[in-house]
């Protein structure tokens, strides 16, 4: 346990020194503030540059508009930043040889993999929760009488997809030494998820739904019962990927 927390602390320091923390916080906060503000003021701004007939056709901004923008930003840009920043979380140290020194001093390989997964999951969760709190505050401020329901379910599904994506990244880091290979593998998994989503019979286990149906959830088109199987499958696959990463890394040459 001491080794685990020592590696976790090391990841914090490394994330700070390489300016990844600054990039991560800046992007997440920017996306959070832009979600309600763009929903509120973008129609008004555009109306100054477009003909009156076109401007009048814009729907009145609502709380749903704010959350729609939130899920659009974080399911695309937010997760993209997560992949870019955490793709080299293990492969970089394998390339420069720093892990060999740590292993020679008795560091457990399992502690390395698990601490890196937990750190990435922790950063994603903290950044996501803070961003959600910001959007929630501004949405309540501008639209206090909003009729958005099933918000927690919509928030939870995207968060769970982010955890799955982190598990894929950790697994890829064990398989490959290079940053580029990790990105390609992660992209390949996402493409595979799109292919699975094409088949109606696989709809219930299409993990991509967790990141694409959030706005439909807000419109009461889905409930918790509709995602019970999918959440179980996603959680199970995430655990399997991390366990496989530990097993393979224990047997793999650094």
PyMOL commands that set and color helices and strands:
alter all, ss='L'
color gray80, all
select helices_A, chain A and resi 2-17+20-47+52-56+63-86+91-96+98-104+109-142+151-175+179-198+200-205+209-212+214-218+224-251
alter helices_A, ss='H'
color red, helices_A
deselect
rebuild
show_as cartoon
